[in-house]
């Protein structure tokens, strides 16, 4: 009898335009060769022009979705995105009580172009999920909100990140996306802070200009979960997720997807062996 296939569970909102949320997560898992399953926390009305409204799912239904998957599949990693309400955050925490695998949390508060999401997650709910996460993947705007720091310089960013590692002892890694820092520069520097390691790992790479960046945060966090399932190494998963996202940004740049900020073309990524 063959062994059970390992799975990654995404707990997030649904994007009907396919660019972000559950849809982006499952696309990422598929092209990276891992098995993905999903629990939906929030239904949204959105397209490439923006988010019109968010409608959280009933907390008990979220709890039962997560519990059903964990009771049946061999889930090693959980990726969490948009929660939708404090009550859904509480239900998610309860459903994951006793889960011993990795929890990668992308705190969805702002879009990839820095616009706040309407009816977004509350700070209390975000902190509840952060408290159970092992990996946090905020962009600069989200880091500011969660940490309360200004984050206007590299030193500020690193100080805020270290403060979160100190405040949330369950966190093992903090992957800070630096795309909104020094936006005039041709290079982007992302940072990986690891618990117990004083020096951050910095990864600089070319800034890719594209009108198709919707869902980059969701895709990055899902890719980091997928690569960590494969390697068990935070630093390697961080670097591979950056390379994956850059390849999608490059491949998607010449496509016209909608009338606004289009999503990434995950299907253009070469199949992994």
Order of alpha helices (4+ residues) and beta strands (2+ residues): beta-alpha-beta-beta-alpha-beta-alpha-beta-alpha-beta-alpha-alpha-beta-beta-beta-alpha-alpha
